[in-house]
């Protein structure tokens, strides 16, 4: 094995240990209380090793969040709001939402902790902003001109983004008790029908 490959594997292993230590300590005492000393002790490394990869705890968290957002980017370009409605009408989850949720499920250990009360209080807002920016671009691109009495796009997008963040947070807090398909279908229906109609859709009135 080449020296560079051995070094890369060692770095990857060290980062995994630090990441795991961060999640464990955040769950135990809250992210805001976690220190570099705590992380080094839990990961069984010295602080110098930590500083080879990260400036501080905040930089560690920022890098981990950046990886999450980078992973979502490929799916953002696939979104077409007009397709969401047709899938809802057929009782099918929108495929792009399904892909996003499958990606989130793969990152569930991180999201479950960071979206909790002991985690990163900025993360829900950052996910909402990330989603809103890309959704607004897509709605403006695909949707027809709005009438004067229509809801402004930015308000509509803010509502949808907030609703989806609420569903994502609850799904993570519930330890992913529903399948990705079930949650994707729920989101698909909420986006097109609204929450009340989604709940009452099968209720006889």
C-alpha positions, 0 to 999 in steps of 0.5 A, a space after each residue: 500500500 502506498 504511503 499516501 493511500 495509508 495516510 488518506 485512510 487514516 485521515 478518513 478514519 480519524 474524521 469518522 471518529 471525530 464525527 461520531 464523538 460529536 454526535 454522541 456528545 451533542 446528544 448527551 450534553 447539547 452541541 453548544 456545550 461540546 468542546 474540542 477537549 471533549 471531542 479529542 477525549 471521546 475520539 481518543 485522539 490528541 487535540 493537535 490531531 483535531 486541529 489538523 482537520 478543523 479550526 474548532 467545533 463550529 468549523 467541524 459542524 459547518 463542514 459536516 453540514 456543507 457535505 449534506 448540502 452538497 449531496 442534495 444539490 444534484 437533486 435540486 436541478 431535477 425538480 419540476 413543480 408541474 410534475 409534482 401535481 401529476 404524481 399527487 393525482 396518481 397517488 404516487 410520491 414525486 421521485 425527486 422527493 423520494 431521492 432526497 429522503 433516501 439521501 437524508 435517511 443515509 445521513 439520519 444519524 447526523 440529522 436526528 441529532 442536529 435537528 433535535 433540541 440538543 443539536 444545531 438550532 441553525 440547521 432547520 433555518 439553513 435547510 429551509 433557506 437552501 430549499 426556498 432559494 432553489 424552489 423559488 427558482 424552479 417555480 419562476 421557471 416552470 409556472 405561468 404568470 400569476 394573477 393579481 389575487 394569487 399568493 406571491 411565490 415567495 410566500 408560497 415557497 416559504 410555506 412549503 419549505 417550512 412544512 417540509 422541514 417540519 415533516 423532516 424533523 418529525 420523521 427524524 425524531 420518530 426514528 424514521 418510523 415511516 418509509 421514505 416512500 410514505 413520507 415522500 407521498 405525504 410531502 407530494 400531497 401536502 405540496 399540491 393539496 395542502 395539509 388540510 385536504 391531505 388529511 381530509 381527502 379520504 374522509 367522507 363529508 
